[in-house]
Amino acid sequence: MKLLTANRLTDGRVIYLGEADAVVEAIDAARPLDAAAAEAALALAQSRPDVFVNPYLIEVEGRAPSGRDRLRESIRSIGPSVGHSLDFAARNETA
């Protein structure tokens, strides 16, 4: 299975494609896609440059990144890891 991920144009945050083609920030809310649906989702995201910056597909097992980029995608799914962005991650953990 695959997930579609990108960065959001307005603030650079990591986003995923969720149910009903909604933009979601949590990897747990992302919609798993089979091969055909993944290609269609990628085409959809590429047609929306006002939202999705550099959309691409990642391999997942369940909703956990797998394959050669699993470490990078695991880090991206947690959120920003530098500067004041650490405050953002802490606020999301307590919510």
C-alpha positions as CSV (number, residue, x, y, z in Angstrom):
1,M,0.0,0.0,0.0
2,K,1.0,3.6,-0.4
3,L,0.2,7.0,1.0
4,L,0.4,10.4,-0.7
5,T,2.5,13.0,1.1
6,A,3.7,16.5,0.3
7,N,4.3,19.8,2.0
8,R,1.5,22.4,2.3
9,L,2.2,25.6,0.3
10,T,1.0,28.0,3.0
11,D,3.1,26.9,5.9
12,G,5.4,24.1,4.7
13,R,3.9,21.5,7.1
14,V,3.9,17.8,6.1
15,I,0.5,16.8,4.8
16,Y,-1.2,13.6,3.5
17,L,-4.2,12.8,1.4
18,G,-7.0,11.5,3.6
19,E,-10.5,10.2,3.0
20,A,-12.6,12.0,0.4
21,D,-9.4,13.7,-0.9
22,A,-9.1,15.8,2.2
23,V,-5.8,17.2,3.3
24,V,-4.7,15.8,6.7
25,E,-1.7,16.5,8.9
26,A,-1.5,13.1,10.7
27,I,-0.2,10.0,9.0
28,D,-2.8,8.0,11.0
29,A,-5.5,9.9,9.1
30,A,-4.0,9.3,5.7
31,R,-5.9,7.1,3.2
32,P,-4.0,3.9,2.2
33,L,-4.0,3.6,-1.6
34,D,-3.5,0.6,-3.9
35,A,-1.4,1.0,-7.0
36,A,-4.2,2.4,-9.3
37,A,-5.6,4.7,-6.6
38,A,-2.1,5.9,-5.8
39,E,-1.4,7.1,-9.3
40,A,-4.8,8.8,-9.5
41,A,-4.2,10.5,-6.2
42,L,-0.7,11.7,-7.3
43,A,-2.3,13.2,-10.4
44,L,-4.9,14.9,-8.3
45,A,-2.3,16.4,-5.9
46,Q,-0.1,17.5,-8.8
47,S,-3.1,19.4,-10.2
48,R,-3.4,21.3,-7.0
49,P,-0.1,23.3,-6.7
50,D,-1.9,25.8,-4.5
51,V,-2.0,23.2,-1.7
52,F,0.5,20.4,-2.4
53,V,4.2,21.2,-2.8
54,N,6.2,18.3,-4.3
55,P,3.7,15.5,-3.8
56,Y,4.9,11.9,-3.9
57,L,3.9,8.4,-2.9
58,I,5.5,6.5,0.0
59,E,5.3,2.8,0.7
60,V,3.6,1.8,4.0
61,E,2.7,-1.2,6.0
62,G,-0.5,-0.3,7.8
63,R,0.2,3.4,8.2
64,A,3.9,3.0,9.1
65,P,6.4,4.0,6.5
66,S,8.3,1.1,5.0
67,G,10.8,0.6,2.2
68,R,14.1,2.4,1.7
69,D,12.8,5.8,2.9
70,R,11.1,4.6,6.1
71,L,13.4,6.5,8.5
72,R,13.0,9.8,6.6
73,E,9.2,9.4,6.4
74,S,9.0,8.4,10.1
75,I,10.8,11.6,11.0
76,R,8.6,13.7,8.7
77,S,5.4,12.2,10.1
78,I,6.3,13.3,13.6
79,G,6.7,17.0,12.6
80,P,9.4,19.7,12.6
81,S,12.6,18.8,14.5
82,V,14.4,22.1,14.7
83,G,14.2,25.5,16.4
84,H,10.8,26.8,17.7
85,S,9.1,24.0,15.7
86,L,9.8,21.7,18.7
87,D,7.1,23.6,20.5
88,F,4.6,22.6,17.8
89,A,5.4,18.9,18.3
90,A,5.0,19.3,22.1
91,R,1.6,21.0,21.8
92,N,0.3,18.3,19.5
93,E,1.4,15.5,22.0
94,T,-0.7,17.0,24.8
95,A,-3.8,17.6,22.6
